[in-house]
């Protein structure tokens, strides 16, 4: 088969596909307009999130048999259209689940101990011990929404702490064990001190964490989001922080993300984004939770294994 690589991934994937007798073509630097003209000649596509795999694009890929998505989320791909065409969709949530789990734990501990502000203050000559007095994770109840690859990996990391872990998943059951108690969403919202999101972005989850959600959580809580930005309504989150209902937030993803996200820092920022950046109760990272040196390799390795199983 002839396979188009539209994004940079670890070379193990191309090497493996080539060794299986397939032709891999580097289109990483090729303009989107030219790719649309050439895509009809390809039976496979390897992509991260360079541009949407929507019907307008896919309709031109008349010979397409599969899409390899280096990552977990599929919101950038028109899944129903692919299913109607019989296009195989291959993703790799197993490849970065450990990275996401470690990042979530790291962000939470940093927020609890004010490491993001304490470091900056010491570097600027400010020595404020009382203002940077931390909070311990020990004894907290951590609620995980979504118990797939990432959610279960985060639960595994929490085993080293004396915490109670609750987990809710709308589409899974029977996963409770000695370290995780399976609960419904109401119970999770009643009891959690920390709520961590590990769910895909779709019509059901868009703006899931809004003012109503925040108000329905019984006690003040910390929020972790390493899933997708548009699951959390930033404006409502900031209202929750101002009111004290949200004690702090760890955000690796933002609702403002787009392919040219960096450009937001060059021009006028939305007011809600500026306010988010100013909050010391929020710790941010640039959607790198699953993007470690190790996961870069593992994502492609998992894709190769799945591809080989289908097209050996």
Buried (B, 14 or more C-beta within 10 A) or exposed (E): BEBBBBBBBBEBBBEBBEEEEBEBBEBEEBEEEEBBEBBEEBBBBBBBBBBBBEBEBBBBBEEBBBBBBBBBBBBBBBBEBBEEBEBBBBBBBBBBBBBBBBBBBBBBBBBBBBBBBBEEBEEEEEEEEEEBEEBEBEEBBBBBBBBBBBBBBBBBBBEEBEBBBBBBBEEBEEBBEEEBBBBEBEBBBBBBBBBBBBBBBEEEBBBBBBBEBBEEBEEBBBBBBBBBBBBBBBBBBBBBBEEEBBBBBBBBBBBBBEEEEEEBEEEEBEEBBEBBEEBEBBBBBEBEBBBBEEBBBBBBBBBBBBBEEEBE
